[in-house]
Amino acid sequence: MSVDPSLPSSTQRLQPPAEAHDPNQFALLRQRRFAPFFWTQFSGAANDNLFKFALTVMVTYQLRVSWLPSDLAGLVIGAVFILPFVLFSATSGQLADKYDKKRLIRFLKRLEIGIMVLAAWGFFSANVAVLLACVFLMGLQSTVFGPVKFAYMPQVLSERELTGGNGMVEMGTFVAILLGNVAGGLIIAVPEIGAHHVGFACVGMAILGRIAAEYIPTVPSTDPGLTINWNPFTETRRNLKLAHENIVVFRSLLGISWMWFFGAVFLSQFPSLAKDVLHGNEQVASLLLVVFSVGIGIGSLLCEVLSRRHVEIGLVPLGAIGMSVFSIDLYFATRALPPAEMMGVSAFLDQSAHWRVMLDLGLLSLFAGLYSVPMYALIQMRSQPTHRARIIAANNILNALFMIASSLLAGALLAAGFTVPQIFLFTGIANAVVAFYIFLLVPEYLLRFVAWMSSRFVYRFKVQGDENLPAQGAAILACNHVSFVDAVLLMAASPRPIYFVMDHRIFRVPVLGWLFRLAKAIPIAPYKEDPATYEAAFERATQVLREGDLLAIFPEGGITRDGQLQEFKGGIMKIIDRARAEGIEAPVIPMALTNLWGSYFSRIEKGGAMVRPFRRGMFSRVGLNVGTAVAPAEVQPTLLRERVQKLLAA
């Protein structure tokens, strides 16, 4: 029997059971398994950007370097930093899978101290060649750290904490980038001694990161027997093949890379947007960066709240919609601004039209946070632990390539005569097209979005006992059947995909039939009516369990017509017997949907469902109670019905 790779085994995860019940993601900052790692990551991101931005300002405003024109300084420094991601990500993924992650992080932080000492000498002597070499070395250090970072979290966080942990890291990264850029710009601007102070600051920040890394707990290797392939080209191809083995993971990698493409277009155009479109000075450009970074941080933190502490990929389509809507509105907000003299932040904020621009920037970045965090968490959860870091490395390679492509495309559009607002319009429309294509390729995103919307905007949906839903391995979910949307609500309750066995007639219902076909639900018909469909349903159900997935069945055989729990039929026993014949011991999880009878999609009215849609008002309160697992050897229809009946009364 294959095993679902949703989470690493308990021997690979480092958290006391009680910690899974912390109220929110901020509680992780009080725990050793996360806090030292968070501050290590934070200090590294801040140091990278302090160093790079200070160097950019120095080369642009303070030095004359014949071989590095000031207008190309930012582009060259960015390219030198990102080059190692293309060349060495494949090797980095192998190192993160093979070695203890704490040892790797401590080594990388020691390396950072050495690089920053060399950079300090470069600042003292104004040696731009040495400083560019340090940019490359810091890029290399970040290249190795990336897979370690994202592979570390699934080993120390539970599934319920993974979204919050990723949100904290994403928020922390953008805050660190912002603070690093601000600090780099302020320190380097100090007359005469600014470069010296930058050198001291970089070394000091590296030392703080090394101190934080000392407290990271030991995390075991996931593949200690791995033989390192030092050829980056063949290993890159191998990593992409590993990622492609799980098509949802691979297409999620493409989705994240597209987000970096999208973000890189906006970040690269901030100086031009501030100067040529908004008629603002350097402080206005910094303000736009602050708004963008704060938006990303807020969106990242909102993910845990909106996902009920699960990996909720239903937020991804919501994020994509917001990214397109507000990037398109940014075009309309900026295209009609009248000519003006160059202004500072105070004069800029005095004009109401500029507040719409900042609102658009803040909201499109907020929705980018909602888009990216669940995707990262999904990749961590669904990747095999033995090669999770190598898949993250493949993601870094794709991210780098997409960011390079975004620079080339933005340059081509500018050369073709596009204005900056028109580039934003083009990017927003392209995002809508790409997102729609990705969601067609991976319908799970769209299905989860429908389930998420239904459980929050059609109903007020509360789940109790969701810790009884297995995080990995095959299981059968047995639930009462009250309405036409029972399956949609069960989707909303489970962070893992569920395959439903459903009456073949429901596939004829408009919209719902299309939705359930998209969900790969299994149609079943009575044997006397359609023996082929009957047998095919049981074979497909056994296959789902064989592949280590969740199978849901409504043992009553149909939607209740009086609101009462009907007798359970014997089909579930046939599924269990077939699975056990193949050596698959799939536990049965009893579940009860509560307070759905009489709601919009139930059959309480004589004319059928949806005759009086608002008879209970908007946002009807409904729930799901999940019971403890029943061993397959103990399952009987009557016993299972009793368990569900008790859950209904709970």
N, C-alpha and C positions, 0 to 999 in steps of 0.2 A: 504494500500500500504506500503510495506517495504521501508526503507530508507537506502541508501548506507552509510556506516560508514566511508567514505573516510576522512572526517574531522569533528571536533567538531563543534557545532553550533556557530553562531557569538557571542552569549552571553558567550561562554567559551574561546574565543580567544581574546588576548589583543594586537592588533596592529592597529595603524591608517592606513587607506587605502593607504596613500601615501607611506608608508614604504615598501610596496610590490614591489616598483619600484626602490629600491636601486640597484646600479650597480653590487655589488657582496656581498659575504658572510662577507667580512671584515667590511662592513658598520654596521653589527649587533653589533660590538664591541663599537659602539657609542650610542647604544640605551639601555635604562634602562631595557627593557623587557628581554634582552639577556646578556648584559655585566656583571652585578653583578653575574648572574647565572654561566657564563663562568668562571669567576675568582674564584668563590666559588668551582666549580668543579676542576679547575686547582690546586688550593692550596691543596685541599684534596688529589688528586692523587700524587702530589709532596711530601706531608707529609707522606703518606703511604709508599712510596718507600724510602724516606730518612731514615725513622725509620727502615724499614725492612732490607735495605741493610747495614746500620750501625751496626745493631744487628748481621747480618750474618758475617760481617767482624770481629766484636769483638769476637764472639764465635769461628770463624775459626782461627784467628791469634793471639789474645791477651789473651784469657782466656783458661784455661783447665777445662772442665766440664765433670766429669766422666760419667754422664748419658746422655750426648749429644756429641757423637763423632764429630769432626770438619768436617769430610767428609760428614756427614749427616745433618749438620746444615741448609744449604739452603733448603734441601728437607723438613725437619721438620717444619721450619718457614713458608714455602709456604703452607704446608698441614694445619697447624693451622690457617692460614689466610683464606684459602678457605673453611674450615669446616662450618662456619656460613652460607655460601651461600647455602649449601646443606640443612642445618637444618632449616633456618629461612626465606628463600626467599618467601615462600608462605605467611607467616604472614606479611612480608614487603609489598607485593603487596596490601594486604587488607588495610593496614594503608595509603598507598599512594592514594588509591581510595577514602577512607573515609574522610580524613582530608585535610585542606588547605595546599598546598604544601610549601608555604613560612614558615608557622609555623613549619612544619616538618623539613625543612632544617635548620632553626634557632636552633631548639632543637638539631639536630644532630651535628651542629657545636659547640654548648655549650658542648655536650657530648664529642666531640673530644678534647676540651681543657682539660676537666677533665682526660681523658685517657692519654693525653700527659704529664700532670703534674705527674701522677702516673709513666709513663714511664721515665720521667726525674729522679725521685727518684730511679728507677731501674737502670738507667745508672750511677747515682752518686755512688750507693752502689754495682754495678756490680752484681745485683740479677737477674740471668737469668730466674728463675721461674716467677718472677713478669713481666719481659719483655715479656715472652711468653704469659702470661695472657693478656698483653696489645695488643699483636699481635692478639689474638682471639677477643678482644673487638673492635679493629680497623676493623677487618674483619666483625664483626657484624654491626658496624656503616656503613661500605661500602655496606653491604647487604641491609640495609634499604634505603640507599641513591640511589642505582641503579634504582629501579622502579620509585622513585620520579623524578630522572633526566630525564629518557626517556619519562615519562608521562607528564612532564612539557612542553617540547618543542612543541608538537602538539597543546597545548593550547595557546601558545603565538606566534607561527610562522604560516604563511600561507603555503599552499601546495607548492608554488613557493619558499619558503624560507627553507623548511624542509630539503632538501638535503644539502644545504649550511650550515645550522645550525648543522646538524649531522656531516658534514665534519669538521667544526670548533671544535666541541667537541672531535671528534676522534683525530684530529691533536693535540689539546691542551692536551689531556690525554697522548699521547705518548711522547710529549715534556716534560710534567711534570714528567712522569716516568723516562725519561732519566736524566733530571736535578736532580730529587730526588736521583737517584742512584749515580750520579757523586758527588753530594754534600755530601751524606752520606758516601761515600768512602773517600773523602778528609778530612772531618771533623773528623771522627773517627780515622784517621791516625795521627792526631796531638799528639805528645808525651805527656803523662801524663794527659792532660786536654781534650783530644778529646772527651771522653764520656760525660763530663760535657757540652761541647759545643753542642753536639748532642741533649742533653736534652733541652737546651735553644732554639736551632733552631726549634725543634719539637713544643714546646709550642708557640714560636713566630709565626710559620706558621699557627698553629691552630687559633690563635687570628686574624691573617690577614683574614683567611677564614670566621671567624665569622663576622668581620667588613663588608666584601663583601656581606655576606648573608643578612645583614640588609637592603640593597638597592634593594633586589629582590621584584618585585611587588606582591601583593596579587593575588593568583590564586584560584578560587573557587573549592570546592570539586566536584568530578564527581559523587559520590554515597554516599551522607552523611548519608543515612539511612541504610548503610551496617552493618550487625551484624558480628563482628569479630569471626572467627573460629580459636581458638588458637591451634588446633591440626595440626601440620605441615604436617603430613602424609596424612590425609584426605583432607586437603586444597591443598596440592600439586597435588593430583589426580584431585581435582575439577578444579584447574587452568589449568591443561593440557587438561581437557575436554572442558573448555571455549575456549582455543586456537584452539582445534580441530574442533570447530564449523565452523571456516573459514579455509578450507583446505590449501589455499594459505598461510595464516598466519602461520599455524602450520608447514608446510614444510619449510617455511622461517626460523622459529625458528631452525629447524634441520640444515638448511644450515649455519646459523650463528654459531651454536654450532660446526659444522664441521670446520669452519674457526678457532675457538679457539683451537680445536684439532690440526689442521695443525700448527698454530703459536706456540703452546706450545711445539711441537716436536722440532722446530728450536731453540726457546729460551732456552730450557733445555739443548741443545747440544752445545751452544756457547762456554762454557769453554773448553769442550773436543775438539771441532773443532779448537779452537785457539791453545791449547797446543799440542795435539797429531797429528793433521793433518797439521796445518799451521806452527807449531813450533814457536808460538808467546807467549809472556808473558801476564800478566794480562792486560796491556795497549792495546794489540791487541784484547783481548776479549772485552774490553770496546769499542774499535773502531768498532767492528762488531755490537755491540748493538746500537751504534750511527747511523751507516749506516741503520740498520733495522728500527730504530725509525723514521729517516728522510724519508725513503721510505714510511712508513705508512702515515706519515703526508702529504707528497706530493700527494700520491694517494687519500687521503681523500679530500684534497682541490680541486683536479682535477675533482671530481665528479660533482660539480656544473657547471663548465665550459663545461664539456662534455655532461651534461644533459639538457642544456638550461634552468636551474633553475626549472626543474620539478623533480619529483621522477621518475628516469629513471632506471628501473630494467633491461633494456637491457645491462647495464654495468656489470651485475653480471656474465654472461657467459664469457665476455671479461676478467674479473678479474680471473675467474677460469682457463681459458686457460693460462694466463700469470703466474699464480702461479705454474701450472704444468710444463710449458716449462722451467722456470728459476730454479725451484728446481731440475729438471732432469739435466739441464746443470751444476748446481752446483756440481753434482756428477762427471761429466766429468772434470770439472775445478779443482777438488781437488784430484782425485784419482791418478794422475800421478806426484804429486809434489815430488821432490827428498828429501831425508833426509837432515836435516840442524840443526845447533846449535840453541838454543833458542834465539830469536831475539826480539827487541823492535819495536815500531811503525815505526821509521825512516828506519830501515833495512827492515822491512816488506814491506813498500811502495816502496822501491827501486827495488823490483822484479816485473816485468810486469805481471807475472802469477797471482799474488795476486790481481791485479786490476780486472781481470775477476771474481774472487771470490766475491769481493765487489760489482761489477756490478750486478752479479746474485742475491746477497742478497738484494741489493737496489731495483732491479726491481721486485723480487718476493714479497717483502713487499709492494711496490707501487701497484701492482695488487691486493694484499690482501685488501688494502684500497678501491680500485674500487669495489671489491667484497662485502665488508661488509657494507659500508655506505648506498647504495641503499636498502639493505635488512632491515637495521634498520629503514630507513624512510618508507619503505613499511609497516612494522609491525605497526608503529605508525599511519600511514594513514588509514590502513584497519581495525584496531582493534576498537571495540565499545568503545567510550569514558568512559562509566560507568565501564568497567573492563579492561581498557588498562594497568593499572599498574600491575594488577594480571597476565596478559599475559606476560609482561616484566619480572615479577618475575619467571614465568615458564621458560622463556628463560634463566634467570640466573642459575636456577637449572640445566637445560640441559647443559649450558656452563660448569658449575663446574664438572658435571659428565663426560663430554667429555674430559675435561682437565685431570681429574684423569685417565681416560682410556688411554689417550695419554702417560702419565707417565708410566703406566703399560706396554703398548705395546712397548715403547722405551726401557724399562728395559728388557723386554722379548727378543727383537731383539738383544740387546747387549749381553745378556746371551747366545743367540744362535750363537754368533760369528759374527754378523753383524758389519761392521765398521760404523763410523759416516757418511761418504759419501754414503754408501749403505742404511742407514736409510733414508737419504734425497731422494735417488732414489726411494725407496719403497713408501715414503710419496707422492712424486710427481705423481707416477703412480696411487696410491690409490686415490689421489685428482681428477685425471681425471675420474676415474671410478665412484666415488661418485657424482661428479658434473654432469656427463652425466645422472646418475640415477635420480638425483633431477630434472633435466630439463625435463626428460621424464614424471616424476610425475606431475610437474607443467609446462606445455608447455608455459604458459604466459611468462616465462623468455626467452625461446628460440624465441618466436614470437617477443618479444620486441627487442631482439638482432638482428634479421633479419631486423626489421624495423629501428633500430638505424643505422646499417651498411648501409642499402640502402639509408637512408636520408643524409648520410655523405660521402659515398665512391662511390655511383653510381650517386647520384644527390647532388647538393648544395641546400638544402631545407630550405626555410625561411617561418616561420609562422607569420602571422599578425592577431591580434585580438584574440589570444588564451585565453585571460582573459574572453572571452565570453563562453568558454567551462565550463559547470557546474561542480563544484567540488564535488557535491553530488546530489543524486536523479536521477530519470528517465528523459531521454530526447531523442529526435529523431534528428539525424544528417542527413541533406539532402544535398547532394553534386552532382556536375556535374561528368560525367563519361568519362574520357579521355583516360585511358590506362589500361593495365592489372595489374598494381601495385598501383592503386589508394587506395585500401584498406590498403596496406602496409604503404603508406605515411600517411594516416589518423591515423593508429596505432602509428606512430612515433610522431604525433602531440598531442596525448592525453595521459595524465598520467594514465587515467583509462582504463580498458578493454572496447573494443567496440565489439558488436555483429553485423555482417553484414548480410543484406539480399542480396543475390547474385544470378544471373542467374545460373541455375543448370549446364549449359554447361561448365562453367569455372572450375568446379571440375574435368573435364576430362583433363585439361591442366597439363602436367607433372610438377612436383615440386610445382607450384602454387596451384594445386588442393589439394595436400597433406598439404600444408601450411594452406589453408583455412579450411580444415577439422580439422586440429589441433587447429585452432582458433575458432572452433565451429560456423563457418559461417552457415547461414540458406539458404539452396537451395530453389529456387522458380522457377516454370515452369508455362507456360500459362495454364489457366484452361482447355482449349480444349485439350491440349496435355497430361496433367497429373493432373487431378482434386485433387487427394490425396495429391500430393506434394504441390499444390497450397494452399489448406486449411491448411495443416500442417505448412506451412511457416507463415501464419497469426497467427495461434495459438501460435507458438513458439515466434514470434515477440511480441505478447501481454504478454507472460510470462516474457520476458526480461524486459519489462517496469514494469510489476507487481513486479518484484524483485528489482526495483530501479536502473537498469543498463542503459547503453547507447546503443541505437540501431541506426545503420547507414543504410541508404537506398539511392540508386541512382535512383531518380524518372524518369530519362529518359528511364529506362528499358534496357539499353544496352550501350556499348562503342560507342561514336560518330565515324562516318566514314569520316567526313569532317572537324572536328575541331570545328564545331559550336554547340552551346547549343541547344539540341533538345526539343521538347515539353515534359512537365512533365505529366506522366500518373497518374491515380487515385488511385493507390495502397496505397499511403501514407494516403489518406483520409480513406480508410478502416481500416488501422492500428490505426489511431487517433480515429475513431468512436468506434472500439472495446475496446480501452483503456478507453475512456470516459464512456462507458457503465459499466465499472467496477470501476468507480470513480477515474481513473488515469488521471490527467491533466498534460500530458507530453509536455513541450514546444518543439518547432521545431527550430533547429539551422541551418540557411542556411550557406553553405560553398562553396567555389569555388577554385578548383585546377587550378593554372595558369602556362602557359608556358610549359605544358606537351606535347601538340600536336607537333608531330615531333620528340619526344624523343625516346629512345631505345624501350620502351614497348608500343608505340602507333601504330595506324594502318595507318600511313600516306603513307607508301609504298604500291604499288599495290599488292605485294605478301603477305601482312600481316605485323604483327609486327616482329621486330628484323631482317628484311632483310638486312638493312645497319646499324649495331649497333652503329657505331661511326660517323654518319652523322653530329652530333652536337658536336663531340669531347667528351672528358671525363669530368665528374663533371658538367653536364648540370645544369644550374640554373633554379629551379622550385620553386613554392610557394603555400601556402594555405592561403586564406583570410577567416576569420571566422566572420560572422555577428552576430548581436544581436538577441536574442530569439524572436520567434513569438508565441503568445498564441495559443493553439490548436483551440480555437473557431474562430480565425481569419484566419486560414490556408485554402488556396485554391491553387490548382496546378498552376494557372496562376500567382497569387500573389507571390508564392514561387519562381517561375521561374524568375520573375522580380527582386526579391531580389538577387538571385544567379547571374543574368546577371549584376547587378550593382557591385557586388563583383568582377566579372571578369574584369570589367573596372576600378576598383579602383587602 
